[in-house]
Amino acid sequence: MPGSNGRTLNRRPLGGRQPEPVMLWPFNHFRRPRVPARSTIETIYGMIVTQAREPLFYRDLGVPDTVNGRFDLLLMHLWLVLRRLKSVEAGADLSQALFDHFCIDMDDNLREMGVGDLTVPKRMQAFGEAFYGRTAAYDLALTDGDEALAQSFCKNILNGQNMDKARELVAYARQAMAELARADLAALTKGAWRFPVPQVAGTAA
């Protein structure tokens, strides 16, 4: 769950050790990966975190302004970006590094909240199950159309309430996909793209 103190980047776990992410991304590991620059990953992840904190989602689009609501919205944006990266040549290494950074950020947040060393792995496993469960559901729903995706968003982000707001989230996600699709790998790695501004139905873009 994202921390509320605004410090999501450039943090190290207690004790100075680097945690091993418990969630592995199924990319090809038979070659030596080209590790993206840390600044690249921090830029992209920072954009995701910032967008997931946009007040309009909570004020106008029905996302619960709770720890779980913010975490679910973070996962949705991470899914959007990873989905785009997987579709571009040489994007697999960047996807893996971004996912690893997400894992480290979650570990950092747990420790800053005072969660003990023995409990952190269990909480990280829960984060992993949430990530894979939601992203798999979104991928599957996306193949069935916007209404299926709205139902998935409603269940996983809006606590099963307000399908109209879920449809607005789908409209936003479609806009984000279009923005990401216009960005090539160079633009993606430089952060030379932007998430769209969330819109409420009936308002001007």
HELIX and SHEET records of a PDB file:
HELIX    1   1 LEU A   14  GLY A   16  5                                   3    
HELIX    2   2 ARG A   38  ALA A   52  1                                  15    
HELIX    3   3 PRO A   55  ARG A   59  1                                   5    
HELIX    4   4 VAL A   67  LYS A   86  1                                  20    
HELIX    5   5 GLY A   91  GLU A  112  1                                  22    
HELIX    6   6 VAL A  120  ASP A  144  1                                  25    
HELIX    7   7 ASP A  146  ASN A  156  1                                  11    
HELIX    8   8 MET A  163  ARG A  182  1                                  20    
HELIX    9   9 LEU A  185  LYS A  190  1                                   6    
END                                                                             
